[in-house]
Amino acid sequence: MTDIAIRPFRAGDEAAVIALILPIQREEFDIAISAADQPDLAEIPAFYQSGKGQFWVAVRGDAVVGTIGLKDIGNDQAALRKMFVAAAYRGREHGVATRLLAGLLDHARAVGLGDIILGTTAKFLAAHRFYEKNGFVEISAEDLPASFPRMMVDTKFYRLRLRG
């Protein structure tokens, strides 16, 4: 685990991020989606690394093995997006997902966010358990703020309140 570092996304990471995310979406979960369907992946600095947002990568050597993004949506709220971990690095023994989320939550608290909201597909069952274990509560689509950037594949939504 110590050979995996978590750091903010930087120029030059684009291709590795897409190479990690697309096969997970398309091959593991059979979601018909392309990079073109996800313009945020082509504009990570502008989309995520502005306002109170940020985007992190987990790297082992030169390889990106995990990602997580936090999109500032205003009103002290943010959307958690693009949390993906390569299959070989999932699970407690590596702790990549836990470390990515912990870094995101530390950042969110430091910048004064009150709520983190996320959307996911019904197919990501392990992700649902992970979010629930980490204090996220399922909410209905009707409870989403108008500024939430909903993806067409999102069918389940969660919120974590960081303050009352």
C-alpha positions in Angstrom: 0.0 0.0 0.0 2.8 2.4 0.7 3.9 2.3 -2.9 0.6 3.9 -4.0 0.5 7.7 -3.7 -2.6 9.9 -3.8 -2.1 13.3 -5.4 -4.0 16.0 -7.3 -4.5 15.5 -11.0 -2.0 17.3 -13.1 -1.3 18.0 -16.8 -0.2 14.8 -18.5 -2.6 12.5 -16.5 -5.4 12.8 -19.0 -4.8 9.7 -21.1 -4.1 7.5 -18.0 -7.3 8.7 -16.4 -9.4 7.8 -19.4 -7.5 4.5 -19.9 -8.5 3.5 -16.3 -12.1 4.7 -16.3 -13.4 3.6 -19.7 -12.6 -0.1 -19.5 -14.2 -0.3 -16.0 -17.4 1.4 -17.3 -17.6 -0.5 -20.6 -16.0 -3.9 -20.0 -16.7 -4.6 -16.3 -20.1 -3.1 -16.1 -21.3 -3.2 -19.7 -22.2 0.5 -19.7 -22.4 1.9 -23.3 -20.5 5.1 -22.7 -17.5 6.8 -24.4 -15.0 9.5 -23.5 -17.0 11.8 -25.7 -20.1 11.2 -23.5 -18.0 12.4 -20.5 -16.7 15.9 -21.5 -15.5 16.4 -17.9 -12.7 13.9 -18.6 -11.3 16.2 -21.3 -11.5 19.3 -19.1 -10.5 18.1 -15.6 -8.8 21.3 -14.5 -11.7 23.5 -15.6 -14.4 21.2 -14.5 -13.1 19.9 -11.2 -10.1 21.9 -10.1 -12.1 25.2 -9.6 -14.0 26.7 -6.7 -13.9 24.2 -3.9 -13.5 21.3 -6.2 -10.5 19.0 -6.9 -9.6 15.8 -8.7 -7.2 13.2 -7.4 -5.4 10.2 -8.8 -3.9 7.2 -7.0 -0.6 6.3 -8.7 1.7 3.4 -8.5 4.9 4.3 -10.2 3.8 5.9 -13.5 0.4 4.1 -13.6 -2.9 5.7 -12.5 -4.7 3.0 -10.5 -7.5 5.2 -9.0 -9.4 8.4 -9.4 -11.9 10.6 -7.6 -13.3 14.0 -8.4 -15.1 16.7 -6.4 -17.1 19.2 -8.5 -18.1 22.4 -6.7 -21.9 22.9 -7.5 -22.4 26.0 -5.4 -24.2 26.6 -2.1 -21.4 24.8 -0.1 -22.3 21.6 -1.9 -20.2 19.4 -4.2 -20.7 16.3 -6.4 -18.4 13.3 -5.9 -17.7 11.9 -9.3 -15.4 9.6 -11.2 -14.4 7.3 -8.3 -12.8 4.4 -10.0 -10.1 1.9 -8.8 -8.4 -0.6 -11.1 -9.5 -4.2 -10.2 -6.1 -5.3 -9.0 -6.0 -2.5 -6.4 -9.5 -2.9 -4.9 -10.1 -4.1 -1.5 -8.9 -3.6 2.0 -5.4 -4.9 1.4 -4.6 -1.9 -0.8 -6.9 0.7 0.7 -7.0 2.8 -2.4 -10.7 3.6 -2.4 -10.6 4.4 1.3 -7.6 6.7 0.9 -9.1 8.5 -2.1 -12.3 9.1 -0.2 -10.5 10.2 3.0 -8.5 12.7 1.0 -11.6 14.1 -0.6 -13.4 14.4 2.7 -10.4 16.1 4.3 -10.4 18.6 1.4 -14.1 19.1 1.6 -14.1 19.9 5.3 -11.0 22.2 4.9 -12.8 24.3 2.3 -16.1 24.5 4.2 -18.4 22.2 2.2 -21.6 21.2 3.9 -22.9 18.4 1.6 -21.3 15.9 -0.8 -23.8 14.3 -3.3 -23.2 11.6 -5.7 -24.9 9.7 -8.4 -24.2 6.1 -9.4 -25.6 3.3 -11.5 -27.6 0.5 -10.0 -24.9 -1.9 -11.3 -22.1 -0.6 -9.0 -23.3 -2.8 -6.0 -19.9 -2.8 -4.2 -19.8 1.0 -4.6 -23.2 1.3 -2.9 -21.9 -0.7 0.1 -18.7 1.4 0.2 -20.6 4.7 0.2 -23.1 3.5 2.8 -20.3 2.2 5.1 -18.8 5.6 4.9 -21.9 7.5 6.0 -23.6 8.3 2.7 -27.4 8.1 2.8 -29.5 7.2 -0.2 -31.7 10.1 -1.4 -34.2 10.3 -4.2 -33.6 12.1 -7.5 -36.2 14.7 -6.5 -34.0 15.6 -3.6 -31.0 16.6 -5.8 -30.1 20.2 -6.0 -30.8 21.8 -9.3 -27.1 22.4 -9.8 -26.2 18.7 -9.5 -24.5 17.4 -12.7 -26.5 14.3 -13.3 -25.2 11.7 -15.7 -27.6 9.8 -17.9 -26.5 6.5 -16.4 -27.1 7.6 -12.8 -30.1 5.9 -11.1 -29.0 5.9 -7.4 -28.1 9.0 -5.4 -26.4 9.5 -2.1 -25.7 12.4 0.2 -23.1 12.9 3.0 -23.8 15.8 5.3 -20.5 17.3 6.6 -22.3 19.7 8.9 -25.8 20.1 10.4 
